[in-house]
Amino acid sequence: MSMRKSVVYLLGAGLLWGCASAPIQEMSDARQALQAARQVVDASAPDASQHGVTRASALLEAAESDLRRGDYSKAREHAREAKMLAIEARERAAGDVAN
């Protein structure tokens, strides 16, 4: 096998391994975003923001369940979505507090 083919195979294997690895960073990011959102929402308690925190929490639980089942792709997807919802809820609540 040529050196070029070897490099291509190694890169491909590395990419597959990266996709198949546990979404540790995504899970951590989602947990931190949710914790920050809860702090701001609890201080201001607008209903719309609380709904976002509740939804983000449910998605994080789904991600944890996916992770236990070994479905890393779905866990990563749920964790990223939970993070986005938590950030949106925090920003919405922070805007309500400022007004």
PDB file as gemmi writes it, atoms N, CA and C in Angstrom:
CRYST1    1.000    1.000    1.000  90.00  90.00  90.00 P 1                      
ATOM      1  N   MET A   1       0.852  -1.162   0.000  1.00  0.00           N  
ATOM      2  CA  MET A   1       0.000   0.000   0.000  1.00  0.00           C  
ATOM      3  C   MET A   1       0.906   1.235   0.000  1.00  0.00           C  
ATOM      4  N   SER A   2       0.517   2.209  -0.783  1.00  0.00           N  
ATOM      5  CA  SER A   2       1.325   3.417  -0.880  1.00  0.00           C  
ATOM      6  C   SER A   2       1.179   4.253   0.379  1.00  0.00           C  
ATOM      7  N   MET A   3       2.148   5.118   0.557  1.00  0.00           N  
ATOM      8  CA  MET A   3       2.123   6.012   1.713  1.00  0.00           C  
ATOM      9  C   MET A   3       0.893   6.914   1.663  1.00  0.00           C  
ATOM     10  N   ARG A   4       0.534   7.352   0.479  1.00  0.00           N  
ATOM     11  CA  ARG A   4      -0.616   8.235   0.312  1.00  0.00           C  
ATOM     12  C   ARG A   4      -1.911   7.537   0.758  1.00  0.00           C  
ATOM     13  N   LYS A   5      -2.094   6.285   0.342  1.00  0.00           N  
ATOM     14  CA  LYS A   5      -3.285   5.535   0.732  1.00  0.00           C  
ATOM     15  C   LYS A   5      -3.310   5.309   2.244  1.00  0.00           C  
ATOM     16  N   SER A   6      -2.151   5.050   2.813  1.00  0.00           N  
ATOM     17  CA  SER A   6      -2.075   4.841   4.259  1.00  0.00           C  
ATOM     18  C   SER A   6      -2.533   6.080   5.017  1.00  0.00           C  
ATOM     19  N   VAL A   7      -2.099   7.235   4.553  1.00  0.00           N  
ATOM     20  CA  VAL A   7      -2.473   8.486   5.203  1.00  0.00           C  
ATOM     21  C   VAL A   7      -3.980   8.711   5.071  1.00  0.00           C  
ATOM     22  N   VAL A   8      -4.528   8.439   3.898  1.00  0.00           N  
ATOM     23  CA  VAL A   8      -5.960   8.601   3.673  1.00  0.00           C  
ATOM     24  C   VAL A   8      -6.743   7.672   4.593  1.00  0.00           C  
ATOM     25  N   TYR A   9      -6.325   6.427   4.717  1.00  0.00           N  
ATOM     26  CA  TYR A   9      -7.011   5.477   5.599  1.00  0.00           C  
ATOM     27  C   TYR A   9      -6.932   5.920   7.061  1.00  0.00           C  
ATOM     28  N   LEU A  10      -5.765   6.392   7.473  1.00  0.00           N  
ATOM     29  CA  LEU A  10      -5.605   6.841   8.855  1.00  0.00           C  
ATOM     30  C   LEU A  10      -6.479   8.058   9.150  1.00  0.00           C  
ATOM     31  N   LEU A  11      -6.534   8.992   8.208  1.00  0.00           N  
ATOM     32  CA  LEU A  11      -7.387  10.158   8.399  1.00  0.00           C  
ATOM     33  C   LEU A  11      -8.858   9.764   8.459  1.00  0.00           C  
ATOM     34  N   GLY A  12      -9.254   8.866   7.583  1.00  0.00           N  
ATOM     35  CA  GLY A  12     -10.643   8.395   7.583  1.00  0.00           C  
ATOM     36  C   GLY A  12     -10.992   7.690   8.878  1.00  0.00           C  
ATOM     37  N   ALA A  13     -10.087   6.862   9.353  1.00  0.00           N  
ATOM     38  CA  ALA A  13     -10.324   6.152  10.613  1.00  0.00           C  
ATOM     39  C   ALA A  13     -10.413   7.145  11.773  1.00  0.00           C  
ATOM     40  N   GLY A  14      -9.563   8.165  11.741  1.00  0.00           N  
ATOM     41  CA  GLY A  14      -9.592   9.180  12.781  1.00  0.00           C  
ATOM     42  C   GLY A  14     -10.902   9.949  12.790  1.00  0.00           C  
ATOM     43  N   LEU A  15     -11.398  10.265  11.616  1.00  0.00           N  
ATOM     44  CA  LEU A  15     -12.680  10.959  11.523  1.00  0.00           C  
ATOM     45  C   LEU A  15     -13.812  10.087  12.040  1.00  0.00           C  
ATOM     46  N   LEU A  16     -13.816   8.823  11.687  1.00  0.00           N  
ATOM     47  CA  LEU A  16     -14.852   7.913  12.168  1.00  0.00           C  
ATOM     48  C   LEU A  16     -14.775   7.763  13.679  1.00  0.00           C  
ATOM     49  N   TRP A  17     -13.576   7.651  14.201  1.00  0.00           N  
ATOM     50  CA  TRP A  17     -13.424   7.513  15.644  1.00  0.00           C  
ATOM     51  C   TRP A  17     -13.925   8.766  16.343  1.00  0.00           C  
ATOM     52  N   GLY A  18     -13.612   9.951  15.784  1.00  0.00           N  
ATOM     53  CA  GLY A  18     -14.063  11.209  16.379  1.00  0.00           C  
ATOM     54  C   GLY A  18     -15.577  11.302  16.410  1.00  0.00           C  
ATOM     55  N   CYS A  19     -16.243  10.822  15.377  1.00  0.00           N  
ATOM     56  CA  CYS A  19     -17.702  10.856  15.329  1.00  0.00           C  
ATOM     57  C   CYS A  19     -18.310   9.826  16.273  1.00  0.00           C  
ATOM     58  N   ALA A  20     -17.596   8.740  16.481  1.00  0.00           N  
ATOM     59  CA  ALA A  20     -18.134   7.651  17.285  1.00  0.00           C  
ATOM     60  C   ALA A  20     -17.776   7.786  18.763  1.00  0.00           C  
ATOM     61  N   SER A  21     -16.971   8.783  19.103  1.00  0.00           N  
ATOM     62  CA  SER A  21     -16.577   8.927  20.496  1.00  0.00           C  
ATOM     63  C   SER A  21     -17.703   9.557  21.313  1.00  0.00           C  
ATOM     64  N   ALA A  22     -17.637   9.336  22.592  1.00  0.00           N  
ATOM     65  CA  ALA A  22     -18.646   9.880  23.500  1.00  0.00           C  
ATOM     66  C   ALA A  22     -18.600  11.411  23.469  1.00  0.00           C  
ATOM     67  N   PRO A  23     -19.750  12.055  23.463  1.00  0.00           N  
ATOM     68  CA  PRO A  23     -19.810  13.516  23.374  1.00  0.00           C  
ATOM     69  C   PRO A  23     -19.581  14.187  24.734  1.00  0.00           C  
ATOM     70  N   ILE A  24     -18.431  13.947  25.306  1.00  0.00           N  
ATOM     71  CA  ILE A  24     -18.118  14.439  26.643  1.00  0.00           C  
ATOM     72  C   ILE A  24     -18.203  15.965  26.711  1.00  0.00           C  
ATOM     73  N   GLN A  25     -17.572  16.650  25.769  1.00  0.00           N  
ATOM     74  CA  GLN A  25     -17.562  18.109  25.794  1.00  0.00           C  
ATOM     75  C   GLN A  25     -18.964  18.672  25.596  1.00  0.00           C  
ATOM     76  N   GLU A  26     -19.717  18.100  24.673  1.00  0.00           N  
ATOM     77  CA  GLU A  26     -21.073  18.582  24.417  1.00  0.00           C  
ATOM     78  C   GLU A  26     -21.957  18.432  25.646  1.00  0.00           C  
ATOM     79  N   MET A  27     -21.813  17.303  26.339  1.00  0.00           N  
ATOM     80  CA  MET A  27     -22.608  17.067  27.551  1.00  0.00           C  
ATOM     81  C   MET A  27     -22.230  18.093  28.633  1.00  0.00           C  
ATOM     82  N   SER A  28     -20.952  18.326  28.794  1.00  0.00           N  
ATOM     83  CA  SER A  28     -20.485  19.291  29.781  1.00  0.00           C  
ATOM     84  C   SER A  28     -20.978  20.698  29.444  1.00  0.00           C  
ATOM     85  N   ASP A  29     -20.872  21.068  28.170  1.00  0.00           N  
ATOM     86  CA  ASP A  29     -21.337  22.387  27.741  1.00  0.00           C  
ATOM     87  C   ASP A  29     -22.825  22.558  28.022  1.00  0.00           C  
ATOM     88  N   ALA A  30     -23.610  21.530  27.727  1.00  0.00           N  
ATOM     89  CA  ALA A  30     -25.061  21.600  27.947  1.00  0.00           C  
ATOM     90  C   ALA A  30     -25.377  21.723  29.430  1.00  0.00           C  
ATOM     91  N   ARG A  31     -24.680  20.969  30.271  1.00  0.00           N  
ATOM     92  CA  ARG A  31     -24.920  21.045  31.718  1.00  0.00           C  
ATOM     93  C   ARG A  31     -24.604  22.449  32.253  1.00  0.00           C  
ATOM     94  N   GLN A  32     -23.477  23.013  31.803  1.00  0.00           N  
ATOM     95  CA  GLN A  32     -23.090  24.341  32.261  1.00  0.00           C  
ATOM     96  C   GLN A  32     -24.075  25.406  31.786  1.00  0.00           C  
ATOM     97  N   ALA A  33     -24.507  25.313  30.540  1.00  0.00           N  
ATOM     98  CA  ALA A  33     -25.468  26.284  30.006  1.00  0.00           C  
ATOM     99  C   ALA A  33     -26.789  26.191  30.756  1.00  0.00           C  
ATOM    100  N   LEU A  34     -27.212  24.977  31.055  1.00  0.00           N  
ATOM    101  CA  LEU A  34     -28.469  24.783  31.783  1.00  0.00           C  
ATOM    102  C   LEU A  34     -28.367  25.331  33.199  1.00  0.00           C  
ATOM    103  N   GLN A  35     -27.261  25.101  33.854  1.00  0.00           N  
ATOM    104  CA  GLN A  35     -27.068  25.625  35.210  1.00  0.00           C  
ATOM    105  C   GLN A  35     -27.103  27.156  35.198  1.00  0.00           C  
ATOM    106  N   ALA A  36     -26.434  27.769  34.239  1.00  0.00           N  
ATOM    107  CA  ALA A  36     -26.433  29.234  34.133  1.00  0.00           C  
ATOM    108  C   ALA A  36     -27.835  29.755  33.852  1.00  0.00           C  
ATOM    109  N   ALA A  37     -28.568  29.067  32.979  1.00  0.00           N  
ATOM    110  CA  ALA A  37     -29.937  29.487  32.655  1.00  0.00           C  
ATOM    111  C   ALA A  37     -30.836  29.391  33.879  1.00  0.00           C  
ATOM    112  N   ARG A  38     -30.695  28.322  34.637  1.00  0.00           N  
ATOM    113  CA  ARG A  38     -31.530  28.154  35.841  1.00  0.00           C  
ATOM    114  C   ARG A  38     -31.298  29.281  36.839  1.00  0.00           C  
ATOM    115  N   GLN A  39     -30.047  29.699  36.985  1.00  0.00           N  
ATOM    116  CA  GLN A  39     -29.742  30.768  37.929  1.00  0.00           C  
ATOM    117  C   GLN A  39     -30.423  32.071  37.532  1.00  0.00           C  
ATOM    118  N   VAL A  40     -30.361  32.410  36.256  1.00  0.00           N  
ATOM    119  CA  VAL A  40     -30.957  33.664  35.788  1.00  0.00           C  
ATOM    120  C   VAL A  40     -32.474  33.567  35.780  1.00  0.00           C  
ATOM    121  N   VAL A  41     -33.002  32.439  35.303  1.00  0.00           N  
ATOM    122  CA  VAL A  41     -34.455  32.267  35.229  1.00  0.00           C  
ATOM    123  C   VAL A  41     -35.055  32.237  36.625  1.00  0.00           C  
ATOM    124  N   ASP A  42     -34.403  31.565  37.555  1.00  0.00           N  
ATOM    125  CA  ASP A  42     -34.927  31.520  38.929  1.00  0.00           C  
ATOM    126  C   ASP A  42     -34.988  32.917  39.543  1.00  0.00           C  
ATOM    127  N   ALA A  43     -34.055  33.779  39.147  1.00  0.00           N  
ATOM    128  CA  ALA A  43     -34.036  35.142  39.680  1.00  0.00           C  
ATOM    129  C   ALA A  43     -35.153  35.995  39.085  1.00  0.00           C  
ATOM    130  N   SER A  44     -35.494  35.745  37.829  1.00  0.00           N  
ATOM    131  CA  SER A  44     -36.497  36.582  37.165  1.00  0.00           C  
ATOM    132  C   SER A  44     -37.834  35.876  36.979  1.00  0.00           C  
ATOM    133  N   ALA A  45     -37.793  34.548  36.804  1.00  0.00           N  
ATOM    134  CA  ALA A  45     -38.962  33.671  36.704  1.00  0.00           C  
ATOM    135  C   ALA A  45     -40.006  34.013  35.641  1.00  0.00           C  
ATOM    136  N   PRO A  46     -39.608  34.495  34.458  1.00  0.00           N  
ATOM    137  CA  PRO A  46     -40.635  34.658  33.416  1.00  0.00           C  
ATOM    138  C   PRO A  46     -41.050  33.292  32.867  1.00  0.00           C  
ATOM    139  N   ASP A  47     -42.305  33.156  32.595  1.00  0.00           N  
ATOM    140  CA  ASP A  47     -42.837  31.870  32.137  1.00  0.00           C  
ATOM    141  C   ASP A  47     -42.173  31.373  30.866  1.00  0.00           C  
ATOM    142  N   ALA A  48     -41.965  32.266  29.894  1.00  0.00           N  
ATOM    143  CA  ALA A  48     -41.376  31.846  28.623  1.00  0.00           C  
ATOM    144  C   ALA A  48     -39.974  31.290  28.832  1.00  0.00           C  
ATOM    145  N   SER A  49     -39.190  31.918  29.698  1.00  0.00           N  
ATOM    146  CA  SER A  49     -37.834  31.441  29.969  1.00  0.00           C  
ATOM    147  C   SER A  49     -37.860  30.120  30.723  1.00  0.00           C  
ATOM    148  N   GLN A  50     -38.802  29.983  31.645  1.00  0.00           N  
ATOM    149  CA  GLN A  50     -38.916  28.731  32.417  1.00  0.00           C  
ATOM    150  C   GLN A  50     -39.218  27.563  31.486  1.00  0.00           C  
ATOM    151  N   HIS A  51     -40.054  27.801  30.498  1.00  0.00           N  
ATOM    152  CA  HIS A  51     -40.368  26.753  29.519  1.00  0.00           C  
ATOM    153  C   HIS A  51     -39.096  26.323  28.780  1.00  0.00           C  
ATOM    154  N   GLY A  52     -38.249  27.272  28.432  1.00  0.00           N  
ATOM    155  CA  GLY A  52     -36.990  26.950  27.745  1.00  0.00           C  
ATOM    156  C   GLY A  52     -36.076  26.108  28.609  1.00  0.00           C  
ATOM    157  N   VAL A  53     -36.017  26.428  29.892  1.00  0.00           N  
ATOM    158  CA  VAL A  53     -35.190  25.662  30.827  1.00  0.00           C  
ATOM    159  C   VAL A  53     -35.748  24.251  30.976  1.00  0.00           C  
ATOM    160  N   THR A  54     -37.061  24.135  31.073  1.00  0.00           N  
ATOM    161  CA  THR A  54     -37.689  22.821  31.195  1.00  0.00           C  
ATOM    162  C   THR A  54     -37.402  21.973  29.966  1.00  0.00           C  
ATOM    163  N   ARG A  55     -37.525  22.571  28.796  1.00  0.00           N  
ATOM    164  CA  ARG A  55     -37.265  21.840  27.540  1.00  0.00           C  
ATOM    165  C   ARG A  55     -35.787  21.454  27.439  1.00  0.00           C  
ATOM    166  N   ALA A  56     -34.892  22.370  27.796  1.00  0.00           N  
ATOM    167  CA  ALA A  56     -33.454  22.073  27.756  1.00  0.00           C  
ATOM    168  C   ALA A  56     -33.109  20.943  28.718  1.00  0.00           C  
ATOM    169  N   SER A  57     -33.737  20.962  29.889  1.00  0.00           N  
ATOM    170  CA  SER A  57     -33.503  19.907  30.872  1.00  0.00           C  
ATOM    171  C   SER A  57     -33.955  18.550  30.337  1.00  0.00           C  
ATOM    172  N   ALA A  58     -35.107  18.523  29.684  1.00  0.00           N  
ATOM    173  CA  ALA A  58     -35.606  17.271  29.104  1.00  0.00           C  
ATOM    174  C   ALA A  58     -34.668  16.762  28.007  1.00  0.00           C  
ATOM    175  N   LEU A  59     -34.141  17.674  27.205  1.00  0.00           N  
ATOM    176  CA  LEU A  59     -33.204  17.267  26.157  1.00  0.00           C  
ATOM    177  C   LEU A  59     -31.896  16.749  26.741  1.00  0.00           C  
ATOM    178  N   LEU A  60     -31.443  17.361  27.817  1.00  0.00           N  
ATOM    179  CA  LEU A  60     -30.222  16.883  28.466  1.00  0.00           C  
ATOM    180  C   LEU A  60     -30.442  15.486  29.044  1.00  0.00           C  
ATOM    181  N   GLU A  61     -31.613  15.245  29.620  1.00  0.00           N  
ATOM    182  CA  GLU A  61     -31.936  13.902  30.117  1.00  0.00           C  
ATOM    183  C   GLU A  61     -31.973  12.894  28.966  1.00  0.00           C  
ATOM    184  N   ALA A  62     -32.520  13.311  27.829  1.00  0.00           N  
ATOM    185  CA  ALA A  62     -32.537  12.434  26.651  1.00  0.00           C  
ATOM    186  C   ALA A  62     -31.107  12.141  26.193  1.00  0.00           C  
ATOM    187  N   ALA A  63     -30.257  13.153  26.230  1.00  0.00           N  
ATOM    188  CA  ALA A  63     -28.856  12.965  25.832  1.00  0.00           C  
ATOM    189  C   ALA A  63     -28.156  11.982  26.767  1.00  0.00           C  
ATOM    190  N   GLU A  64     -28.430  12.095  28.056  1.00  0.00           N  
ATOM    191  CA  GLU A  64     -27.831  11.174  29.028  1.00  0.00           C  
ATOM    192  C   GLU A  64     -28.316   9.749  28.788  1.00  0.00           C  
ATOM    193  N   SER A  65     -29.578   9.608  28.457  1.00  0.00           N  
ATOM    194  CA  SER A  65     -30.124   8.286  28.134  1.00  0.00           C  
ATOM    195  C   SER A  65     -29.479   7.728  26.865  1.00  0.00           C  
ATOM    196  N   ASP A  66     -29.342   8.589  25.858  1.00  0.00           N  
ATOM    197  CA  ASP A  66     -28.681   8.178  24.611  1.00  0.00           C  
ATOM    198  C   ASP A  66     -27.256   7.725  24.889  1.00  0.00           C  
ATOM    199  N   LEU A  67     -26.575   8.472  25.745  1.00  0.00           N  
ATOM    200  CA  LEU A  67     -25.189   8.159  26.091  1.00  0.00           C  
ATOM    201  C   LEU A  67     -25.097   6.788  26.756  1.00  0.00           C  
ATOM    202  N   ARG A  68     -26.002   6.499  27.673  1.00  0.00           N  
ATOM    203  CA  ARG A  68     -26.006   5.188  28.346  1.00  0.00           C  
ATOM    204  C   ARG A  68     -26.243   4.051  27.352  1.00  0.00           C  
ATOM    205  N   ARG A  69     -27.082   4.323  26.331  1.00  0.00           N  
ATOM    206  CA  ARG A  69     -27.349   3.300  25.315  1.00  0.00           C  
ATOM    207  C   ARG A  69     -26.221   3.179  24.296  1.00  0.00           C  
ATOM    208  N   GLY A  70     -25.288   4.104  24.332  1.00  0.00           N  
ATOM    209  CA  GLY A  70     -24.181   4.079  23.375  1.00  0.00           C  
ATOM    210  C   GLY A  70     -24.502   4.767  22.063  1.00  0.00           C  
ATOM    211  N   ASP A  71     -25.611   5.498  22.001  1.00  0.00           N  
ATOM    212  CA  ASP A  71     -25.982   6.230  20.788  1.00  0.00           C  
ATOM    213  C   ASP A  71     -25.360   7.625  20.876  1.00  0.00           C  
ATOM    214  N   TYR A  72     -24.061   7.693  20.616  1.00  0.00           N  
ATOM    215  CA  TYR A  72     -23.307   8.925  20.787  1.00  0.00           C  
ATOM    216  C   TYR A  72     -23.743  10.028  19.837  1.00  0.00           C  
ATOM    217  N   SER A  73     -24.125   9.655  18.659  1.00  0.00           N  
ATOM    218  CA  SER A  73     -24.563  10.651  17.681  1.00  0.00           C  
ATOM    219  C   SER A  73     -25.821  11.368  18.172  1.00  0.00           C  
ATOM    220  N   LYS A  74     -26.792  10.610  18.638  1.00  0.00           N  
ATOM    221  CA  LYS A  74     -28.037  11.189  19.144  1.00  0.00           C  
ATOM    222  C   LYS A  74     -27.773  11.960  20.437  1.00  0.00           C  
ATOM    223  N   ALA A  75     -26.900  11.444  21.285  1.00  0.00           N  
ATOM    224  CA  ALA A  75     -26.554  12.140  22.528  1.00  0.00           C  
ATOM    225  C   ALA A  75     -25.933  13.491  22.218  1.00  0.00           C  
ATOM    226  N   ARG A  76     -25.032  13.516  21.254  1.00  0.00           N  
ATOM    227  CA  ARG A  76     -24.386  14.768  20.850  1.00  0.00           C  
ATOM    228  C   ARG A  76     -25.435  15.760  20.338  1.00  0.00           C  
ATOM    229  N   GLU A  77     -26.344  15.279  19.515  1.00  0.00           N  
ATOM    230  CA  GLU A  77     -27.399  16.127  18.948  1.00  0.00           C  
ATOM    231  C   GLU A  77     -28.289  16.701  20.054  1.00  0.00           C  
ATOM    232  N   HIS A  78     -28.722  15.847  20.965  1.00  0.00           N  
ATOM    233  CA  HIS A  78     -29.587  16.308  22.060  1.00  0.00           C  
ATOM    234  C   HIS A  78     -28.847  17.287  22.982  1.00  0.00           C  
ATOM    235  N   ALA A  79     -27.576  17.006  23.260  1.00  0.00           N  
ATOM    236  CA  ALA A  79     -26.789  17.888  24.133  1.00  0.00           C  
ATOM    237  C   ALA A  79     -26.613  19.266  23.496  1.00  0.00           C  
ATOM    238  N   ARG A  80     -26.334  19.300  22.216  1.00  0.00           N  
ATOM    239  CA  ARG A  80     -26.165  20.592  21.532  1.00  0.00           C  
ATOM    240  C   ARG A  80     -27.476  21.382  21.529  1.00  0.00           C  
ATOM    241  N   GLU A  81     -28.580  20.698  21.302  1.00  0.00           N  
ATOM    242  CA  GLU A  81     -29.872  21.371  21.293  1.00  0.00           C  
ATOM    243  C   GLU A  81     -30.222  21.871  22.701  1.00  0.00           C  
ATOM    244  N   ALA A  82     -29.922  21.073  23.713  1.00  0.00           N  
ATOM    245  CA  ALA A  82     -30.165  21.489  25.099  1.00  0.00           C  
ATOM    246  C   ALA A  82     -29.363  22.731  25.424  1.00  0.00           C  
ATOM    247  N   LYS A  83     -28.123  22.761  24.992  1.00  0.00           N  
ATOM    248  CA  LYS A  83     -27.268  23.931  25.235  1.00  0.00           C  
ATOM    249  C   LYS A  83     -27.863  25.168  24.580  1.00  0.00           C  
ATOM    250  N   MET A  84     -28.285  25.058  23.329  1.00  0.00           N  
ATOM    251  CA  MET A  84     -28.853  26.204  22.622  1.00  0.00           C  
ATOM    252  C   MET A  84     -30.111  26.722  23.321  1.00  0.00           C  
ATOM    253  N   LEU A  85     -30.996  25.814  23.712  1.00  0.00           N  
ATOM    254  CA  LEU A  85     -32.227  26.223  24.394  1.00  0.00           C  
ATOM    255  C   LEU A  85     -31.934  26.882  25.739  1.00  0.00           C  
ATOM    256  N   ALA A  86     -30.968  26.342  26.459  1.00  0.00           N  
ATOM    257  CA  ALA A  86     -30.604  26.911  27.758  1.00  0.00           C  
ATOM    258  C   ALA A  86     -30.031  28.317  27.588  1.00  0.00           C  
ATOM    259  N   ILE A  87     -29.194  28.497  26.587  1.00  0.00           N  
ATOM    260  CA  ILE A  87     -28.622  29.824  26.328  1.00  0.00           C  
ATOM    261  C   ILE A  87     -29.725  30.809  25.960  1.00  0.00           C  
ATOM    262  N   GLU A  88     -30.643  30.384  25.105  1.00  0.00           N  
ATOM    263  CA  GLU A  88     -31.757  31.255  24.713  1.00  0.00           C  
ATOM    264  C   GLU A  88     -32.614  31.632  25.925  1.00  0.00           C  
ATOM    265  N   ALA A  89     -32.893  30.664  26.790  1.00  0.00           N  
ATOM    266  CA  ALA A  89     -33.700  30.938  27.984  1.00  0.00           C  
ATOM    267  C   ALA A  89     -32.981  31.905  28.911  1.00  0.00           C  
ATOM    268  N   ARG A  90     -31.681  31.709  29.081  1.00  0.00           N  
ATOM    269  CA  ARG A  90     -30.893  32.605  29.943  1.00  0.00           C  
ATOM    270  C   ARG A  90     -30.900  34.016  29.382  1.00  0.00           C  
ATOM    271  N   GLU A  91     -30.687  34.144  28.088  1.00  0.00           N  
ATOM    272  CA  GLU A  91     -30.665  35.468  27.472  1.00  0.00           C  
ATOM    273  C   GLU A  91     -32.030  36.149  27.551  1.00  0.00           C  
ATOM    274  N   ARG A  92     -33.092  35.372  27.345  1.00  0.00           N  
ATOM    275  CA  ARG A  92     -34.446  35.917  27.436  1.00  0.00           C  
ATOM    276  C   ARG A  92     -34.708  36.402  28.874  1.00  0.00           C  
ATOM    277  N   ALA A  93     -34.354  35.588  29.843  1.00  0.00           N  
ATOM    278  CA  ALA A  93     -34.576  35.959  31.245  1.00  0.00           C  
ATOM    279  C   ALA A  93     -33.715  37.161  31.633  1.00  0.00           C  
ATOM    280  N   ALA A  94     -32.488  37.202  31.169  1.00  0.00           N  
ATOM    281  CA  ALA A  94     -31.605  38.339  31.476  1.00  0.00           C  
ATOM    282  C   ALA A  94     -32.177  39.616  30.863  1.00  0.00           C  
ATOM    283  N   GLY A  95     -32.752  39.510  29.680  1.00  0.00           N  
ATOM    284  CA  GLY A  95     -33.396  40.675  29.052  1.00  0.00           C  
ATOM    285  C   GLY A  95     -34.603  41.133  29.836  1.00  0.00           C  
ATOM    286  N   ASP A  96     -35.366  40.178  30.386  1.00  0.00           N  
ATOM    287  CA  ASP A  96     -36.534  40.535  31.197  1.00  0.00           C  
ATOM    288  C   ASP A  96     -36.130  41.229  32.495  1.00  0.00           C  
ATOM    289  N   VAL A  97     -35.023  40.787  33.064  1.00  0.00           N  
ATOM    290  CA  VAL A  97     -34.534  41.389  34.306  1.00  0.00           C  
ATOM    291  C   VAL A  97     -34.062  42.825  34.036  1.00  0.00           C  
ATOM    292  N   ALA A  98     -33.415  43.030  32.886  1.00  0.00           N  
ATOM    293  CA  ALA A  98     -32.878  44.347  32.548  1.00  0.00           C  
ATOM    294  C   ALA A  98     -33.994  45.352  32.253  1.00  0.00           C  
ATOM    295  N   ASN A  99     -35.143  44.862  31.812  1.00  0.00           N  
ATOM    296  CA  ASN A  99     -36.243  45.777  31.460  1.00  0.00           C  
ATOM    297  C   ASN A  99     -37.101  46.122  32.605  1.00  0.00           C  
TER     298      ASN A  99                                                      
END                                                                             
